[in-house]
Amino acid sequence: MTIEVTQGWGSEHRQRLARLYEEAFGPKFQQAISSKEKRVAVLAKCFVSEYSFVAFSDDHPLGLQGSAMEQVLLLAAWEQKAD
């Protein structure tokens, strides 16, 4: 298996990455958003691609790492999109 790590990712990967993120961190958001599907939907809308690194194998996302750059976070749009 060949793994490629890229900064940013295409919108076609948004749902898969939101599900991966939810698997890892969903319990932290559970009190705020009890529905798993709603959490995934909010996460998918809020990701800022250019502030993340993704591991791919054959164009299939395996993992996501968000980072803070210039005071902007992976979930920077959370406040605007969560409403």
C-alpha positions, 0 to 999 in steps of 0.5 A: 500500500502506498500512502501519500500525504497532502495538504488540503483535499478536494471537496469530493472527500468532504463526507468521508473526512467528516466521518473519520473525524467524527469517529475520532472526536464525535464523543466530544461533540455529543453533548452539543449535537446528539445525532451522529448524522447531524455532527457529520453534516456540521463537520463536513460544512465546517472543514477548511481544507487548506488547514489540514493534511490528509493521508491517502491510499489510491485516492481514498482518505485514510486519516486527517490532521488539522492544524492551526495556521495564522490563527485559523483552525481546521474547523474555523467556520464552526461558528458560522456554519453550526447555526 
